[in-house]
């Protein structure tokens, strides 16, 4: 994967921070059916949607209730390359517990937009055109959660919902953050988290 070419195609003249995933971790993504996604710091939801040509049912310039995470940091993350979310008919609350047990994070709105742009760049279409996806990182207001998905006209719709809600048409998507800030001879040996794995080595911290 040509990381410089990928970043330039999605973000233009943005200078990306060094990717903290190793060459070996990037090389195995096809086998694990995952995508590597880059998200620059500071770009707002509205700026990302406009850059990627994504139409939405929300005026983000006036939407003040959506909360994102890591807004001021560049992010490289790995997520599933599946066209549909997983953990269908599982509440956002329970899905978050499953991910946390595996050392995984959830999507927030900014991550989701970067993911959908990366997905479309690779596959030619947007994901989640039949299902809704919980955004399990960040929040809506104080205790709510956002669910989003594309309709048949490729318009991204957003709704605020309850974390204990579950439905056959609503699922979740995970995020893997690298187990290192930078690649060094010591940190390159650290093991990243994997979906479906409960290995302690893939988590950020643990007790013996």
C-alpha positions as CSV (number, residue, x, y, z in Angstrom):
1,X,0.0,0.0,0.0
2,X,1.4,3.4,-1.1
3,X,0.5,5.4,2.0
4,X,1.7,8.8,0.6
5,X,-0.4,8.3,-2.6
6,X,-3.4,7.2,-0.5
7,X,-3.3,10.3,1.7
8,X,-2.8,12.7,-1.2
9,X,-5.7,11.2,-3.1
10,X,-8.1,11.7,-0.1
11,X,-6.7,14.9,1.5
12,X,-4.7,16.7,-1.2
13,X,-1.6,18.5,0.1
14,X,-1.9,17.4,3.7
15,X,1.3,16.1,5.2
16,X,0.5,12.9,7.0
17,X,2.1,12.0,10.3
18,X,4.2,8.8,10.2
19,X,2.0,5.6,10.2
20,X,2.5,3.7,13.5
21,X,1.5,0.4,12.0
22,X,4.4,-1.8,10.9
23,X,4.9,-3.1,7.4
24,X,4.0,-6.6,8.6
25,X,0.7,-5.3,10.1
26,X,-0.2,-3.5,6.9
27,X,0.7,-6.4,4.7
28,X,-1.7,-8.7,6.6
29,X,-4.8,-6.5,6.1
30,X,-6.0,-8.3,3.0
31,X,-6.0,-11.6,4.9
32,X,-7.9,-10.1,7.8
33,X,-10.3,-8.2,5.5
34,X,-9.4,-4.8,7.1
35,X,-8.6,-1.3,5.9
36,X,-5.9,1.1,7.1
37,X,-7.5,4.6,7.4
38,X,-5.9,8.0,7.9
39,X,-7.7,10.9,9.6
40,X,-5.8,14.3,9.9
41,X,-6.3,16.4,13.0
42,X,-8.6,19.4,13.2
43,X,-10.7,18.8,10.2
44,X,-14.4,19.2,11.2
45,X,-17.2,16.8,10.3
46,X,-18.5,19.4,7.8
47,X,-15.1,19.8,6.2
48,X,-14.7,16.1,5.9
49,X,-18.1,15.6,4.4
50,X,-17.5,18.4,1.8
51,X,-14.1,17.1,0.9
52,X,-15.4,13.6,0.3
53,X,-18.6,14.8,-1.5
54,X,-20.8,13.1,1.1
55,X,-24.4,14.5,1.3
56,X,-26.0,14.4,4.7
57,X,-29.3,15.2,6.4
58,X,-27.5,17.2,9.1
59,X,-26.2,20.8,9.1
60,X,-23.0,20.1,11.0
61,X,-22.0,23.8,11.2
62,X,-25.0,24.3,13.5
63,X,-25.0,20.8,15.1
64,X,-23.4,21.2,18.6
65,X,-24.5,17.9,20.3
66,X,-22.2,15.5,18.5
67,X,-19.0,14.8,20.4
68,X,-15.9,13.3,18.7
69,X,-12.7,12.0,20.2
70,X,-9.0,12.8,19.4
71,X,-10.0,15.9,17.5
72,X,-6.6,17.5,17.8
73,X,-4.5,14.4,16.9
74,X,-3.7,12.8,13.6
75,X,-5.0,9.3,13.5
76,X,-4.1,6.1,11.7
77,X,-6.4,3.2,12.5
78,X,-7.5,-0.2,11.2
79,X,-11.1,-1.3,10.8
80,X,-13.2,-3.9,9.1
81,X,-13.4,-3.8,5.3
82,X,-16.9,-5.4,5.4
83,X,-19.6,-3.5,3.5
84,X,-22.0,-4.1,6.4
85,X,-21.5,-3.6,10.1
86,X,-21.1,-6.5,12.6
87,X,-22.9,-7.3,15.8
88,X,-26.3,-6.8,14.3
89,X,-29.2,-6.9,16.9
90,X,-26.7,-6.1,19.6
91,X,-27.1,-2.9,21.5
92,X,-24.4,-0.2,21.3
93,X,-23.8,-0.7,25.0
94,X,-23.1,-4.4,24.7
95,X,-21.1,-3.9,21.5
96,X,-18.8,-1.4,23.3
97,X,-18.2,-3.9,26.1
98,X,-17.2,-6.6,23.5
99,X,-14.8,-4.2,21.8
100,X,-13.3,-3.0,25.0
101,X,-12.6,-6.6,26.2
102,X,-10.7,-7.1,22.9
103,X,-8.7,-3.8,23.2
104,X,-10.7,-2.2,20.4
105,X,-12.3,1.2,20.1
106,X,-15.5,2.4,18.4
107,X,-16.1,4.8,15.5
108,X,-17.0,8.4,16.0
109,X,-18.3,10.7,13.3
110,X,-14.9,11.9,12.0
111,X,-13.5,8.4,11.9
112,X,-16.6,7.1,10.2
113,X,-16.3,9.7,7.4
114,X,-12.6,8.9,6.9
115,X,-13.5,5.2,6.8
116,X,-16.3,5.6,4.2
117,X,-14.0,7.7,2.0
118,X,-11.3,5.0,2.2
119,X,-13.8,2.3,1.6
120,X,-15.2,4.0,-1.5
121,X,-11.7,4.7,-2.8
122,X,-11.0,1.0,-2.7
123,X,-14.4,-0.6,-3.6
124,X,-16.1,2.2,-5.6
125,X,-19.2,2.5,-3.4
126,X,-20.1,3.6,0.1
127,X,-20.7,1.0,2.9
128,X,-23.8,0.6,5.1
129,X,-26.4,1.3,2.5
130,X,-28.8,-1.1,4.1
131,X,-27.9,-1.0,7.7
132,X,-27.3,1.5,10.5
133,X,-24.1,1.8,12.4
134,X,-23.6,2.9,16.1
135,X,-20.8,5.4,16.7
136,X,-19.5,4.0,19.9
137,X,-16.7,6.5,20.5
138,X,-17.7,10.1,21.1
139,X,-21.4,10.7,22.0
140,X,-24.5,12.6,21.3
141,X,-25.3,15.1,24.1
142,X,-24.4,13.5,27.4
143,X,-25.7,10.0,27.3
144,X,-27.0,9.4,23.8
145,X,-25.3,7.7,20.9
146,X,-25.3,8.5,17.1
147,X,-26.4,5.9,14.6
148,X,-25.7,6.6,10.9
149,X,-26.0,5.0,7.5
150,X,-26.4,5.7,3.8
151,X,-29.8,5.7,2.1
152,X,-30.5,4.5,-1.5
153,X,-29.6,8.0,-2.8
154,X,-26.2,7.9,-1.0
155,X,-27.3,10.5,1.5
156,X,-25.7,9.9,5.0
157,X,-28.5,10.1,7.6
158,X,-27.8,10.7,11.3
159,X,-30.1,10.0,14.3
160,X,-29.5,10.3,18.0
161,X,-30.5,7.2,19.8
162,X,-30.2,5.3,23.1
163,X,-27.2,3.1,23.8
164,X,-29.4,0.1,24.9
165,X,-31.3,0.1,21.7
166,X,-30.9,-2.9,19.4
167,X,-32.4,-3.9,16.1
168,X,-31.7,-6.3,13.2
169,X,-30.8,-3.4,11.0
170,X,-28.3,-1.8,13.4
171,X,-24.7,-2.9,14.0
172,X,-21.4,-1.6,15.0
173,X,-17.8,-1.1,13.6
174,X,-14.6,-1.3,15.6
175,X,-11.4,0.7,15.4
176,X,-7.9,-0.6,16.1
177,X,-5.3,1.9,17.2
178,X,-1.7,1.0,16.9
179,X,-0.1,-0.3,20.1
180,X,2.7,2.3,19.7
181,X,3.1,6.0,19.0
182,X,6.1,5.5,16.8
183,X,7.9,2.5,15.3
184,X,11.2,1.7,17.1
185,X,13.1,-1.6,17.6
186,X,11.4,-2.0,20.9
187,X,7.8,-0.9,20.0
188,X,7.6,-2.8,16.7
189,X,7.4,-6.0,18.7
190,X,4.2,-4.9,20.4
191,X,1.1,-6.8,19.3
192,X,-1.9,-4.9,17.9
193,X,-5.5,-5.8,19.0
194,X,-7.5,-8.1,16.7
195,X,-11.2,-8.6,16.4
196,X,-12.3,-11.8,18.0
197,X,-9.2,-12.2,20.1
198,X,-9.1,-11.8,23.8
199,X,-5.3,-11.7,24.1
200,X,-4.1,-9.4,26.8
201,X,-1.1,-8.4,24.6
202,X,-3.4,-6.6,22.2
203,X,-4.8,-4.3,24.9
204,X,-3.4,-0.9,26.0
205,X,-2.8,-2.0,29.5
206,X,-3.3,-5.1,31.7
207,X,-2.5,-6.6,35.1
208,X,-0.5,-9.8,35.6
